Amino acid sequence: MRISRRDTAASPAVRAFVIGANRWEEADRWPLPGARERVYFPPSRGSAGGTGTAAGTGLLLGRRPKDSAADSYRYDPSDPVPTVGGANFHLFHSNLGPLDQREVEQRRDVLSYTTPPFDAGAVLAGPVSATLYVSSTARDADFTAKLVLVRPDGYARIVEDGIIRARYHDSLRRPELRARHHRARRHSARGGRGARLRLEVSSGNFPKYDRNPQTGENPATATVLAPATHTVHHGGAYPAALRVWLRKARR
């Protein structure tokens, strides 16, 4: 196919597919017009972990907590958090796309932080980022962040996920355990009235990403997998946050 300069000039600067609304939107800039940045902070005090039968009850609120707090979880790479849905084009098609995360969220090694319900329909219409402050008893660790859109009926649809290997956050030559995790992605999705946003935090997403043995050894050659306790710090001196751009949903 041949594309002329005239064709390129006539194209919109931005074309975004809005998941949930099942339509394309065109605009002259990104974030989409009408969107405003919203920042949510987790004030949980140890209640964010799954119970084995239900997701954790950590919150995401629009005001920054004054006091420092933390949530900890024990992560064992021999029982990794499984990949469920998402952009997994290298996996089987049955494990691809906006799948329900409720079973994953029940795990005790998955932290869940959830906003209050939307008063009206809203559209994610810009960058999505998470900033985490973490510590660990391991020599190395991975930290995952997953954005989930929770429908009023409880269906927890994955929107985006990311991962970082703490030891190599700045350089492959100078490994060190990272204390801060920040990832930004572009996304557009629609949530109706009563929907909520949820941030999931853990240390694995397998087999989409290889397991970290948590020993400091090369994951490709390591023969020992070591359990460890990881802690997410927030509030006070640790401004952990979820940042999204939201716009009122159009009919």
C-alpha positions in Angstrom: 0.0 0.0 0.0 1.3 3.4 -0.9 0.8 6.4 1.5 1.2 9.8 0.1 2.0 13.0 2.0 -1.5 14.2 1.4 -2.9 11.0 3.1 -0.5 11.5 6.0 -1.4 15.2 6.5 -5.1 14.4 6.4 -4.8 11.7 9.2 -5.6 12.7 12.8 -2.8 13.1 15.2 -4.4 10.5 17.5 -6.6 7.6 16.9 -7.6 5.7 20.1 -9.7 2.6 20.4 -11.9 2.9 23.6 -12.2 -0.6 25.1 -15.6 -1.1 26.6 -17.2 1.4 24.2 -15.9 -0.6 21.2 -15.2 2.5 19.1 -12.4 4.5 17.7 -12.0 8.2 18.6 -9.9 10.7 16.7 -8.3 13.8 18.2 -5.6 16.4 17.7 -3.7 15.6 20.9 -3.1 13.1 23.7 -4.5 12.8 26.3 -7.8 13.1 24.6 -9.6 16.4 24.9 -11.7 16.8 28.0 -9.5 14.4 30.1 -8.1 15.5 33.4 -5.4 13.8 35.5 -6.5 12.1 38.6 -4.1 10.9 41.3 -5.2 8.1 43.7 -3.2 7.2 46.9 -3.4 3.9 48.9 -4.1 4.5 52.6 -4.3 0.7 53.5 -2.8 -0.5 56.7 -2.1 -4.2 56.1 -5.5 -5.1 54.6 -4.6 -5.1 50.8 -3.6 -8.7 50.5 -6.0 -11.4 49.3 -7.6 -13.7 51.8 -7.6 -16.9 49.8 -11.3 -16.4 49.0 -11.6 -12.7 48.3 -9.5 -9.8 47.1 -7.8 -7.5 49.5 -9.7 -4.4 50.7 -7.0 -1.8 50.2 -8.3 1.6 49.1 -7.4 4.2 46.5 -8.4 7.7 47.5 -8.0 11.2 46.1 -6.2 12.6 49.0 -2.6 11.8 50.1 -2.3 10.1 53.5 -0.3 12.1 56.1 0.9 9.0 58.0 3.2 6.3 56.6 1.8 2.8 56.3 2.7 -0.5 54.6 1.4 -3.7 53.2 3.6 -6.8 53.1 3.2 -10.2 51.4 5.3 -13.4 51.2 6.1 -14.3 47.6 7.3 -17.8 46.6 8.6 -18.0 42.9 7.9 -21.7 43.0 4.2 -20.8 43.1 4.2 -17.7 40.8 1.2 -15.5 40.3 -0.2 -16.8 36.9 -0.8 -14.7 33.8 -4.5 -14.2 33.2 -5.3 -12.2 30.1 -3.7 -9.1 28.9 -1.5 -8.4 25.9 -0.1 -11.9 25.6 0.2 -12.5 21.9 3.0 -15.1 22.5 0.7 -17.2 24.6 -2.4 -19.3 23.8 -5.4 -17.3 22.5 -7.5 -18.6 25.4 -5.3 -16.6 27.8 -5.5 -13.3 25.9 -7.4 -10.1 26.3 -9.6 -8.5 29.0 -10.1 -11.5 31.2 -11.5 -11.6 34.8 -8.9 -11.2 37.5 -10.9 -12.1 40.5 -9.3 -15.5 41.0 -5.8 -14.0 40.9 -6.8 -11.2 43.3 -7.8 -13.8 46.0 -4.1 -14.9 46.4 -2.4 -13.8 49.6 0.6 -12.6 47.5 -1.5 -10.1 45.5 -2.2 -6.6 47.0 -5.4 -4.9 45.7 -6.2 -1.2 46.0 -9.6 0.0 44.8 -11.2 3.4 44.2 -14.8 4.3 45.2 -17.4 3.7 42.5 -17.7 6.2 39.7 -20.7 8.5 40.1 -21.0 8.6 36.3 -19.5 6.8 33.4 -15.8 7.6 32.8 -13.2 7.0 30.1 -9.5 6.4 30.6 -8.1 8.8 28.0 -4.4 9.3 28.6 -1.2 8.0 30.3 -1.5 5.5 33.1 1.3 5.2 35.6 2.0 3.7 39.0 4.6 4.8 41.5 5.5 2.3 44.2 8.0 2.4 47.1 9.1 -1.1 48.0 11.5 -3.0 50.1 12.3 -6.7 50.3 14.1 -9.4 52.3 15.3 -10.9 49.0 18.6 -10.1 47.2 16.5 -9.3 44.1 12.8 -9.1 43.3 10.3 -8.3 40.6 7.4 -6.0 41.2 4.3 -6.0 39.1 1.5 -3.4 38.7 -1.8 -4.2 37.1 -4.6 -1.8 36.3 -8.0 -3.4 36.5 -11.5 -2.0 35.7 -14.1 -3.5 38.1 -17.6 -3.5 36.8 -20.6 -3.1 39.2 -21.2 -6.9 38.9 -17.7 -7.6 40.2 -16.1 -8.6 36.9 -12.5 -7.4 37.2 -11.2 -6.7 33.7 -7.5 -6.3 33.1 -6.6 -3.0 31.4 -2.8 -2.9 31.6 0.1 -4.5 33.3 3.8 -3.8 33.8 6.8 -5.3 35.6 10.2 -4.2 36.7 13.2 -6.1 38.0 14.3 -4.2 41.0 18.0 -5.0 40.7 18.3 -3.6 37.2 16.1 -0.5 37.3 18.9 1.9 36.2 21.7 -0.2 34.7 22.6 -3.8 33.9 26.1 -3.0 35.0 25.3 -1.7 38.4 22.6 -3.9 40.0 20.9 -2.7 43.2 17.6 -3.3 44.9 15.2 -0.5 43.8 13.1 1.4 46.3 10.8 3.1 43.7 8.8 1.7 40.8 7.2 3.9 38.1 5.8 2.9 34.8 3.7 4.9 32.3 1.5 3.4 29.5 -1.0 4.8 27.1 -4.6 3.5 27.4 -8.2 4.2 26.6 -11.1 2.2 28.2 -14.6 3.0 29.3 -16.2 2.2 32.7 -19.9 2.8 33.4 -21.6 4.3 36.4 -20.6 2.3 39.5 -17.4 1.0 38.0 -14.2 1.2 40.0 -10.4 1.3 39.2 -8.2 -1.2 41.0 -4.4 -1.4 41.2 -2.9 -4.9 41.8 0.6 -5.2 43.1 2.6 -8.5 43.3 5.9 -10.0 42.2 5.1 -12.2 39.3 3.1 -12.7 36.1 4.1 -16.1 34.8 4.5 -17.2 32.0 4.2 -13.8 30.4 7.4 -12.9 32.3 10.1 -15.3 33.5 10.2 -16.0 37.3 12.8 -14.1 39.4 14.5 -16.7 41.7 14.9 -13.9 44.3 18.4 -15.1 45.0 20.3 -12.7 42.8 21.3 -15.5 40.4 20.7 -15.4 36.7 17.1 -16.5 36.2 18.1 -18.5 33.1 20.5 -20.7 35.1 19.3 -20.5 38.7 18.4 -23.9 40.3 17.1 -22.5 43.7 14.0 -20.4 44.1 13.8 -18.5 47.4 10.7 -17.2 49.1 10.9 -13.7 50.4 8.8 -11.0 52.0 8.1 -7.8 50.1 6.7 -4.6 51.4 4.9 -1.7 49.7 5.3 1.6 51.6 2.8 4.4 51.1 1.7 7.6 52.8 3.8 10.2 54.6 7.3 10.1 53.1 6.3 7.5 50.5 3.9 9.1 48.0 2.9 5.9 46.3 0.2 6.7 43.7 -1.8 5.6 40.7 -2.1 8.3 38.0 -4.7 8.2 35.3 -6.4 10.6 32.9 -10.2 10.4 33.1 -12.9 12.0 30.9 -16.7 11.9 31.3 -18.1 9.1 29.2 -20.1 10.1 26.1 -23.3 8.5 25.2 
